[in-house]
Amino acid sequence: MNTDDKARLRDLLANNNSLLAYIRTAVSFAGLGFAVAKFGLNPKTMHTSGYIGTFIVLVGLLVTILGFAQHRAVLHEVEPPTPGAPAPSRLPHAAAATGSVLVCALLAVYLAANAT
């Protein structure tokens, strides 16, 4: 394995680690948004805390989308597609990002529907 291959592998692994960090951050935002929405302590501000919690969950959704877009951009830069060569599997990356998007979107819908 030459130096270029080692550098490319290091870049790909760092890129995967960054995607996981984005997803971890998005799930943390979703959890924080749920906590804010459901555990508003003052009955007068329960309505407002529901909206704030929903907003925080939507920020988590945005973080996932931006992280996946950044991940794809770096992949195309580090490892451009070569004609005739089999494409490496991107299913785990797409599945993780899709799962995070679904969790955030469903949680946002649930909180918006119950923000009364």
N, C-alpha and C positions, 0 to 999 in steps of 0.2 A: 504494500500500500504506500503510494507516494505522498508527498506533502500536500499536494492539491486535493487528493482524495480525503486525507485526514481533516483538512480545513473544511471541505464541503460537508463531511459527516458531522463535524463539530457545529457548523452553522445550522444544519438540519435538526440536530438534537436540541440546540438552543432555541430554535424556532418552535419546536414541539413543546418545550418547556414553557415558552412564552404563551402559547395558546392555552395550556393548562392553567397558567396563572390568570389569564383573562377569564376563563370559565370559573375558576375558584372565586375570583373577585365578583363575578356576576351572581353566583349563587349566594355569596355573602350579602350582596345588595338585596337580593330577593328575601333572604331571611330577616335582614334588618327592616326592610319595608313591611314584611308581615308583622313583625313585632311592634313596629310603630303603629300600624293600622289596628291591630287587635288589642293592644294593651295601653290605649290612651287612658290615663289615670283620671282625668277630669271629665265628668259627663258632659260638660258644656262644649268641650273641644273634641269629643269622639268623632264628630262629623269631619272636622278638619284633619284629625290624625289619620282617618281613612284615606283622604285624598293625598296627604303627604306620603303615606305608606305606599299607595298605588304608584305615585310618582317615582319613589325610590326603586320599586320593582321594575318600572319601565326603564330607569337608568341602567339597571342590571341587564335588561334585554338589549339595550343599546351597546353596553360594554361587550356582550357576547358577539354581536354582529360586527362591531369594529375589530375585535380581536380576531375573528375568523377571516375578515377581509385582509387584515394585516398579515395573517399567517399565509393566506393564499398568495399575496403579493411577494412575500419573501420566498416562498416555494418556487414561484416562477422565475425569480431572480437567481436563486442559488442553483436550482436544478431545472433549467429550461427543458421543455418537452423536445425529444429528439424523434424525428420521423423514423418509423419502422421498429423502434424499441418499445417493449411493453411498458406501459405506464405503471408506476408504483401505486399500490393501493392507498387511497386517501379516505377510505371508508371509516376508520376509527376517528379521524379528525372531524369529518363531517357528522358522524353520529354523536360525538361528544358535544359539538356546537349545536346541533339540532335538538338534542336533549335539553341543553341549557336554555335554548330559545323557547322550547315548549313549556318547560317548567315556569319560566318567567312570564310568558304570555298567559298561560292558564291561571297563574297566581294573580296577575294583574286584572284579568277578567273577573276572577272570584272576588277580589277586593273591591273592584269598581262596582260590582253588582250588590255588594253588601256594605257599602260605605254610607250607611244611614245613621 
